Amino acid sequence: QVQLVESGGGLVQAGGLSRPSCAASGTFFSINTLGWYRQAPGKQRELVATISRSRSTNYADTVKGRFAISRDGATNTVYLQMNSLKPDDTAVYFCNAYDGSYGMNYWGKGTLVTVSS
């Protein structure tokens, strides 16, 4: 079992930055990938960025060059550095952990990021 708790969301002006974090606890030996997803009002949840155990990263086209995902192995924390924020980035951001051995996804409860124009 893995527990994920996000923090760091809030209200940001367009062009500003935010850095939500996700504290993970539990059993990690079979966790392959950690990531961030987001869900805007009235839309489906979508991938934002992922980072593998080897720190290989993957980003949605809409955030490439603006967002950066990182992980701290010592504290089991995943960060999402978000720069040059746009109103379209407004969403609830969810932390995700994927267990490749069992094909299971774990989710946090999410943190709201609101970008004002």
ROLUM-873887 format. One record per residue (C-alpha): residue in one letter; z, x, y. Coordinates in nm, 2 decimals, decimal comma. Example, Ala and Ser with C-alpha at 12.3 -4.5 7.8 and 13.67 -1.06 7.14 Angstrom:
<site residuo="A" up="0,78" east="1,23" north="-0,45"/>
<site residuo="S" up="0,71" east="1,37" north="-0,11"/>
//
This chain:
<site residuo="Q" up="0,00" east="0,00" north="0,00"/>
<site residuo="V" up="-0,08" east="0,11" north="0,35"/>
<site residuo="Q" up="0,06" east="-0,03" north="0,67"/>
<site residuo="L" up="-0,12" east="0,01" north="1,00"/>
<site residuo="V" up="0,02" east="-0,06" north="1,35"/>
<site residuo="E" up="-0,19" east="-0,03" north="1,66"/>
<site residuo="S" up="-0,07" east="0,02" north="2,01"/>
<site residuo="G" up="-0,21" east="0,13" north="2,35"/>
<site residuo="G" up="-0,43" east="-0,16" north="2,44"/>
<site residuo="G" up="-0,42" east="-0,33" north="2,78"/>
<site residuo="L" up="-0,61" east="-0,41" north="3,10"/>
<site residuo="V" up="-0,86" east="-0,14" north="3,23"/>
<site residuo="Q" up="-1,11" east="-0,14" north="3,51"/>
<site residuo="A" up="-1,48" east="-0,09" north="3,43"/>
<site residuo="G" up="-1,55" east="0,28" north="3,42"/>
<site residuo="G" up="-1,20" east="0,36" north="3,32"/>
<site residuo="L" up="-1,05" east="0,49" north="3,00"/>
<site residuo="S" up="-0,81" east="0,39" north="2,73"/>
<site residuo="R" up="-0,67" east="0,55" north="2,41"/>
<site residuo="P" up="-0,53" east="0,31" north="2,16"/>
<site residuo="S" up="-0,36" east="0,46" north="1,86"/>
<site residuo="C" up="-0,28" east="0,35" north="1,51"/>
<site residuo="A" up="0,02" east="0,46" north="1,32"/>
<site residuo="A" up="-0,03" east="0,46" north="0,94"/>
<site residuo="S" up="0,24" east="0,45" north="0,68"/>
<site residuo="G" up="0,25" east="0,41" north="0,30"/>
<site residuo="T" up="0,05" east="0,57" north="0,02"/>
<site residuo="F" up="-0,25" east="0,77" north="0,14"/>
<site residuo="F" up="-0,37" east="0,98" north="-0,15"/>
<site residuo="S" up="-0,66" east="0,75" north="-0,22"/>
<site residuo="I" up="-0,75" east="0,66" north="0,14"/>
<site residuo="N" up="-1,10" east="0,79" north="0,21"/>
<site residuo="T" up="-1,17" east="0,66" north="0,56"/>
<site residuo="L" up="-0,98" east="0,55" north="0,86"/>
<site residuo="G" up="-1,15" east="0,36" north="1,14"/>
<site residuo="W" up="-1,16" east="0,12" north="1,43"/>
<site residuo="Y" up="-1,33" east="-0,22" north="1,44"/>
<site residuo="R" up="-1,33" east="-0,47" north="1,72"/>
<site residuo="Q" up="-1,38" east="-0,85" north="1,76"/>
<site residuo="A" up="-1,48" east="-1,00" north="2,09"/>
<site residuo="P" up="-1,41" east="-1,37" north="2,16"/>
<site residuo="G" up="-1,66" east="-1,59" north="1,97"/>
<site residuo="K" up="-1,81" east="-1,29" north="1,79"/>
<site residuo="Q" up="-1,78" east="-1,13" north="1,44"/>
<site residuo="R" up="-1,57" east="-0,83" north="1,38"/>
<site residuo="E" up="-1,78" east="-0,51" north="1,41"/>
<site residuo="L" up="-1,75" east="-0,15" north="1,33"/>
<site residuo="V" up="-1,67" east="0,08" north="1,62"/>
<site residuo="A" up="-1,60" east="0,42" north="1,46"/>
<site residuo="T" up="-1,48" east="0,58" north="1,14"/>
<site residuo="I" up="-1,35" east="0,92" north="1,03"/>
<site residuo="S" up="-1,34" east="1,05" north="0,68"/>
<site residuo="R" up="-1,08" east="1,26" north="0,50"/>
<site residuo="S" up="-1,31" east="1,56" north="0,59"/>
<site residuo="R" up="-1,31" east="1,44" north="0,95"/>
<site residuo="S" up="-1,68" east="1,34" north="0,94"/>
<site residuo="T" up="-1,73" east="1,07" north="1,20"/>
<site residuo="N" up="-1,96" east="0,77" north="1,24"/>
<site residuo="Y" up="-2,00" east="0,55" north="1,55"/>
<site residuo="A" up="-2,17" east="0,23" north="1,65"/>
<site residuo="D" up="-2,47" east="0,28" north="1,87"/>
<site residuo="T" up="-2,31" east="0,09" north="2,15"/>
<site residuo="V" up="-2,02" east="0,34" north="2,18"/>
<site residuo="K" up="-2,19" east="0,67" north="2,10"/>
<site residuo="G" up="-2,13" east="0,93" north="2,37"/>
<site residuo="R" up="-1,84" east="0,72" north="2,52"/>
<site residuo="F" up="-1,59" east="0,69" north="2,24"/>
<site residuo="A" up="-1,43" east="0,95" north="2,02"/>
<site residuo="I" up="-1,22" east="0,89" north="1,70"/>
<site residuo="S" up="-0,97" east="1,15" north="1,58"/>
<site residuo="R" up="-0,69" east="1,17" north="1,33"/>
<site residuo="D" up="-0,37" east="1,37" north="1,32"/>
<site residuo="G" up="-0,29" east="1,44" north="0,96"/>
<site residuo="A" up="0,06" east="1,56" north="1,03"/>
<site residuo="T" up="0,17" east="1,22" north="1,18"/>
<site residuo="N" up="-0,09" east="0,99" north="1,00"/>
<site residuo="T" up="-0,21" east="0,87" north="1,34"/>
<site residuo="V" up="-0,56" east="0,77" north="1,43"/>
<site residuo="Y" up="-0,68" east="0,76" north="1,79"/>
<site residuo="L" up="-0,97" east="0,61" north="1,97"/>
<site residuo="Q" up="-1,05" east="0,77" north="2,30"/>
<site residuo="M" up="-1,26" east="0,53" north="2,50"/>
<site residuo="N" up="-1,43" east="0,65" north="2,81"/>
<site residuo="S" up="-1,67" east="0,48" north="3,06"/>
<site residuo="L" up="-1,55" east="0,14" north="2,95"/>
<site residuo="K" up="-1,76" east="-0,17" north="3,01"/>
<site residuo="P" up="-1,67" east="-0,54" north="3,03"/>
<site residuo="D" up="-1,86" east="-0,57" north="2,70"/>
<site residuo="D" up="-1,60" east="-0,35" north="2,54"/>
<site residuo="T" up="-1,34" east="-0,62" north="2,58"/>
<site residuo="A" up="-1,21" east="-0,71" north="2,24"/>
<site residuo="V" up="-0,92" east="-0,70" north="2,00"/>
<site residuo="Y" up="-0,94" east="-0,35" north="1,84"/>
<site residuo="F" up="-0,83" east="-0,33" north="1,47"/>
<site residuo="C" up="-0,73" east="-0,02" north="1,28"/>
<site residuo="N" up="-0,87" east="0,00" north="0,92"/>
<site residuo="A" up="-0,80" east="0,21" north="0,62"/>
<site residuo="Y" up="-1,03" east="0,21" north="0,32"/>
<site residuo="D" up="-0,91" east="0,29" north="-0,03"/>
<site residuo="G" up="-1,21" east="0,41" north="-0,22"/>
<site residuo="S" up="-1,03" east="0,42" north="-0,56"/>
<site residuo="Y" up="-0,97" east="0,05" north="-0,55"/>
<site residuo="G" up="-1,22" east="-0,07" north="-0,30"/>
<site residuo="M" up="-0,95" east="-0,21" north="-0,08"/>
<site residuo="N" up="-0,94" east="-0,24" north="0,30"/>
<site residuo="Y" up="-0,62" east="-0,24" north="0,49"/>
<site residuo="W" up="-0,60" east="-0,38" north="0,84"/>
<site residuo="G" up="-0,36" east="-0,37" north="1,13"/>
<site residuo="K" up="-0,29" east="-0,67" north="1,35"/>
<site residuo="G" up="-0,50" east="-0,54" north="1,64"/>
<site residuo="T" up="-0,45" east="-0,45" north="2,00"/>
<site residuo="L" up="-0,63" east="-0,62" north="2,29"/>
<site residuo="V" up="-0,83" east="-0,42" north="2,53"/>
<site residuo="T" up="-0,96" east="-0,60" north="2,83"/>
<site residuo="V" up="-1,21" east="-0,44" north="3,07"/>
<site residuo="S" up="-1,24" east="-0,60" north="3,41"/>
<site residuo="S" up="-1,55" east="-0,57" north="3,62"/>
//
